[in-house]
Amino acid sequence: MTVRLGRATMWQTVLGVTVASVLTLIGALHVNWAFNPWPFRSARGFVDNVLGGGEDMAVPPWPATVAVGVLLLAAGYLTLTAAGVAPTVLAPDWLYRIGAGVVALVLLVRGFAGPLLNRGAVPQFVRWNLVLYSPLCVVLGAAVALLVITMSRKA
């Protein structure tokens, strides 16, 4: 195990910190949603805008929502390691690169599969999914993949 820091170019550092910050904010928002529908006024608003809605859909159990938030926070950390900004001291570098690759893959699959989630969803979700959720996942996934690929060449 080695600590791999400081080998990134400026663009890799900026991209890694930016993507990790976005993933961290989204993770924190998910943890918030486990206990509070903010920025929506009600649980129904949260369900309709974030989950796809419908009268039969309920708010997920709080442990599941916290788990998604924690996974997003971990994805932010893995992005920082892929950019060479955060240390890789608990496991070999290659394991962190695989983890970051999985982050990229999951985000890209969610982004490109996004339109499939629109089937049967309420109009609010369809709108947000088409203009924000899916495109954001594609951009974040592509950015993490770019970091993994370019930083792996330096390893």
N, C-alpha and C positions, 0 to 999 in steps of 0.2 A: 504494500500500500504506500502510495506516495501522495503528497499534497501537491496538486497541480494548480498553481495560481500565476497570474501575471503573463501568460503566454498569448493572451487574446489581443487582437487588434482593437483599435478604438471602436470600429463599427460593431464588432462582436460583443464588446463590453456593453455598449449602449443598447444594442438589440436585446441582449440577455437580461439586462437590468429592467428594460422597458417591459418585456414579455413577462418576466417574473413578477414585476409590480402589478401588472394587470391580472395575472393568475392569483396573486395574493389578495387583491381587492375582491375578485370574484369568489375566492374561498371564504373570505371574511363575510361577504354578503350571504353566502350559503349558511354559514354558522348563525348569522343573525336570523335567517329565515326559519331556523329550527325553533325559534322562540318568539318571533315577531314578524308580521308580514311586510314591514317597511321595505320599500317606499310605497307600498300599496296600502290602501285604507282598511282593507279587510282580508281575511283568509281567502274569501271567494275571489277577490281581485288578484291575489297572489296565484291561486290555482289557475285562473283564466289566462293570465299574462305570462306565467312562467312554465306551467305544466301542460297547457293545452286545453284545460277547462272541461266544461261539460258538467251537468248537474250531478252525475254519478261519480265524479272524481273528487277525492278528498286530499287534504294536506298530508304529505307523507309523515311517518313517525319521526320525531325529532332525532333519534339516533341515526337514522339513515341520512337525514339532511346534514347533520354534523359530520358524518363519515365522508360525504361528498365534499364538504368544506375542507376537511383535513387532507383529503386526497389532492384537492386543488392547491392547498398550501405546500404539500410535498412536491407537486408538479412545479411550483415556483422555485423551490430549492433545487430540484433536478435541472431546471433551466439554467439557474446560476452556475451549477457545476459544469453544465455543457458549454457555457460561455467562458469557463475558466475563472470565474469571479469568486466562487465559493469553494472551500476545501473539500476534498474527497478523502476523508481520513478514516471512515468506518468500514470501507470496503474498497476493493480494487477499482481503479479508474474505469475499467471496461464495464463494470457492473453499473456505475453511474451513467455511462453512455447508453447502455441498454435501457436503463430506466427512463432516460430522457427520450430515447427513441420510442418507447412505449407511449410516453406522454404525447409526442408528435403524432403517432399513429391514432391514438384515441381521439385527439382533437380533430384530425383530418377526417376520420370516419364520421364523427358527430357532425362536422360541418357539411360534408358532402351528402350524408344521409338525412340531413335536416328536412328537406322537402317531404320525405316519407312521414315525418312526424306531423305534418300539416293535415293529414287525412283524418277527418272527424274532429279536428280541433276548432275551437272558437275563433272568430275573426281576430281578436286581439292578439292571440298567440301566433296565428299565421303571420300577421304583420310583423311582430317583433322577431319571429324566427327568420323571416325572409330578409329583413333589413339589418338585424343586429346579431342574433344568436349564431346562426349558421355561418355568415361571413366572418364573424369574429373568430369562431373556431377554426375555420380554414386558414385565416391569416396567422393566428397564434401557432397552429400546428405546423404550417409551412416555415415559420420563423424558427421554431424549436428544431425542426428537421434540418434546416440550413445550418444552425449552430452545431448540431451533432455531426453533420457531414464535414463541415469545414474544420472544426476543432479536432475531429478524429484524424484528419490528415496530418495534423501537427503532432499527434501523440507518438 
